[in-house]
Amino acid sequence: MGKRFTLFTGQWTDLTLDEVAGLAAGWGYDGLEIAVSGEHLDAARWDDADYVAERLGILEKHGLGCWAISNHLKGQAVCDDPIDERHRSIVGAAVWGDGDPEGVRQRAAQDVADTARLARAMGVDTVVGFTGSSIWQYVAMFPPVPSSRIEAGFTDFADRWNPILDVFDSCGVRFAHEVHPSEIAYDFWSTQRALEAVGHREAFGLNWDPSHMVWQGLDVVAFITDFADRIYHVDCKDTRMRMGGGRNGILSSHLPWGDQHRGWDFVSTGRGDVPWEDAFRALARIGYDGPVSVEWEDAGMDRLRGAAEALEFLRRFDFDLPAASFDAAFEQG
């Protein structure tokens, strides 16, 4: 069976799910990674059978599948500290409520737990998302941060996410955390610590998205093999590093997305610095058979062109490992 290529709908919530599905089907995608955002999915309606049937009906109408749904935005608020106006713009009125920070965190946690229930109702076994972090603000480690403060951050993560993961377990659904700056796990060592914090429980795995790893100087292929048993989902987004005469740094100078003075930017898949073929070979070696999702974030290209182009580019890597090893072929003479 070939790879299943999906389009992540998180960057398309200005359109209805039906409109996005129609576009994706026309481009040749196999399915959608649907975001719990905008009109696309509402986790609070997980127990509304008519609603679930109507959402699935849209996919059927366009001949699309769904193997993962995502709730990045509410997941961000589960552990974040501080909770402020940035979160109000992403979590929605129901989760924001009166804006009391702990209330926002608790309602966000409920929404993520309900996303597991919605996934089960839709016949989906993976939810992709963020966790938030109470210690990301200390990433520079200056002024000096005591180790107890960092440990407390990982404990806070475990205390808040273990009850959510209990719901995932009861639903037979896995959570794929997107390793990403601003999250509890954002690079190799913080990913190890996050897995240790929740006791390496199977409900908690990883979404491999190489874009932010390239930005941080990580080996995106080694990450696949290092965490082979935890790669639960794959998102494809490319990054181009563009150091302009030594002036443009990777911390981006507080400049907005797309500003030419940033030291890096998201670009169309295949136009950046991600070693895609090596990565897909590694995914084949670890036996990854889940969906491969395109996450579109190139501010410099029209998405109606780029999403189709990205799919065409990635399909060239739809190959399997050889049936017989290279060495075995030589041994046969």
Secondary structure, DSSP 4 states (H G I P E B T S, - for coil): ----EEEEGGGGTTS-HHHHHHHHHHHT--EEEEESSTTT--GGGTT-HHHHHHHHHHHHHTT-EEEEEE-HHHHHHHH-SS--HHHHHHH-HHHHTT--HHHHHHHHHHHHHHHHHHHHHHT--EEEE----SSGGGTT--S---HHHHHHHHHHHHHHHHHHHHHHHHHT-EEEEE--TTSS--SHHHHHHHHHHTTT-TTEEEEE--HHHHHHT--HHHHHHHTGGGEEEEEE-EEEE---TT---TTGGGPPTT-TTSSEEEE-TTSSS--HHHHHHHHHHTT--S-EEE----TTS-HHHHHHHHHHHHGGG-----SS-HHHHHHT-
